[in-house]
């Protein structure tokens, strides 16, 4: 069985955030850990590109939408 569950690390122990079914008490498992991605709001992106880059990006978006306009 392979699945991902979210855990929190407290007092040197990994604790699942929700009950885990299908695993017996004291069953040995192999775990692979990765940090949970941090979702950042759009406000954090403000100022990360120049006005020229923003205009070029907007032009590209506009061109792509012009290709599909009327197809919705």
Secondary structure, 3 states (H helix, E strand, C coil): CCCCCCEEEECCEEEECCCCCCCCCCCCCCCCCCCCCCCCCHHHHCCCCCHHHHHHHHHHHHHHHHHHCCCC
